């Protein structure tokens, strides 16, 4: 066997695997963003069901916020491990963040602001659930900033400004909601 044939046989599997790895990376990132979106929608559903004095639903709101925070942590870890995204992959992810995740977060924050009285009326130990919710939202905002920073490192440079804009609008919504609570 010639050396060039041997070299080709040794390198070919790695060259062929690279696009598959990149495809898995964008799929993993997209799935992670979808997971966060789904968990945020569960928060909205729980808050909408909340009535004054309803401990069970109030605790499900709190638990749902924990699930969102865990999903954001998991997504950040996935994005940190992912390869840089192409323009097409970046467009897909930015569309998911801007059109789906940002909208879901805005709806959840609006629902939480409207449910302030109900959250305030329920005690979990010596603390009302509103206080717990605010603390979890503050943590979530910080985690989403870390997610955005990780995502910016992987996005194509031409789409980074769109992600920065989406991230800024999400942060502004968090700030307004936290101020209202």
N, C-alpha and C positions, 0 to 999 in steps of 0.2 A: 504494500500500500504506500502510495506517495505521501510525503509529509503534508502537502497541500490538501489532499483528500482527508487525511487524518485530522488536520486542523479544522477543516470545514465540518467534519462529522462531530468534532468536539464543541465547536462554537454554535452550530445551527440550533440545537435545542434551546440554548439560552437566548438567541436572537428571536426565535419564534415565541418564546415564553414572555418576552417583554410586553408585547401588546396585550396579551391575556392578563398580565398583572395590572397594567394600566386600566384595562376594562373593569377588572375586579375592584380597583381603587375607586373609580368613579361610581360604580354600583354601590359600594360600601358607604361612600360619602352620601350619595343620594338616599340610600336606605336610612342612614343615621338622621338626616334632616327630616325625612318622612316620619321617623319614630318620634322625634321631638314634636313635630306638628300634631301627630295623633295624641300624644300625651297632653299637649296644651289644650286640645279640643276636649279632652276628658275633664280638665280643670273647669273649662267653661260650662260643660254639662253639669258638673257637680254644683257650681255656684248658682246656676239658674234654678236648680232644684231646692236650694237653701231657703228655709223659712226661719223666722226669728225663733231662737231657742232650740233649734234642731241640732243636737249634738252629733248625731250619727252622720248627717250630711256635712256638717262643718268639719268633722274629722276627716271625711273623705276628700274634702277640698284640700286640707292640709297634706294628706297622704298623696294626693294627685300632684301637688307642687313638689313633693319629695321625688316623685317619679320623673317629673320634668327635669329636675336638677340632675338626677342620675342619668337621664338620657342625654343631657347636654354634656356631662362629663364623658360619657361613652363616645359621643360624636366627636368631641375634641380629641380624644385619644385616637380614634380612627383617622381623623383628618391629619393629625401629627404624623402618623405612619404612612399616609398615602403619598404617592408620587405627585409631582406637579401636574396640574390639569391642563389639557389642551384648550384651545379657544372654544370648541364645541362643548367640551365637558364643562368648562367654566360657565358657559351660557346656561346649560342645564341646571347647574347647581345654583347660580345666581337667580334664575327664574323660580326655583323651588323656595329659596330663601325669601325673595321679594314678594312673590305672588301667593305663596302658601303659608310659610312660617310667620312672616311679619303680620299677615292678616289674622292668622289664628292667635298670635300673641296680643294684637290690638283688641280682638274680641274678648279674650280672656281677661285682659286688664280692665276693659269697660265693664264686664260682668262683675268683677271683683269690686270695682268702685261703686257700682250700683248695689252690691250686696254688703256694703260696709256695715249697715245697721244690724243685719242678721249675723254677720261675723263677729261683731262687737258684743252681741247679746249672749254668745255661747262661751262658757268657761271650759278650759282644758287645764285642770289642776287649778292653780291660782292665777293663771294668765288667760285673757280672752283670746279667742281664735284669731281675731283681727291682728293682735300683736304678733302672734306666730306667723300669720300670713305675710305681714309686712317684712319680717325678718327673712322669710323664705324668698320673697320677691327681691329683696336686696341682694341676697346670695345668688339668685337666678340671674339678675342683671349682670353681676360680676362674671358669672360663668358664661353668659352669652357674649360678653366682651372678649373673654378668652377664646371662645369658639370663633368669633369673628376674626380675631388676630391670627389664629391658626389657619382659618380659611383663606385669608388674604395672602398668606405665604404660598398657598397652593394654586390660587387662581392665576389665570393668564393676566398679564399686566393691563391689557386693554379693558378688562372688566373689573378691576379692583375698585375704581371710583364708584361703580354701581353698588358694590358690596358695602363700601364705606357709607354711602348714602342710606342704604337699607338699615345698616347697623345704627347709624345716627338717629333715624326715625324711630327705631325700636327703643333705643336708650331714652329718647325724648318722651316717648309714651310711658316708659317705666317711671321716669322722673315725675311726670305729671300725675300719674296714678298714685305713686308713693306720697306725693305732696297732698293729694286729696284724701288719703287715708289718715 
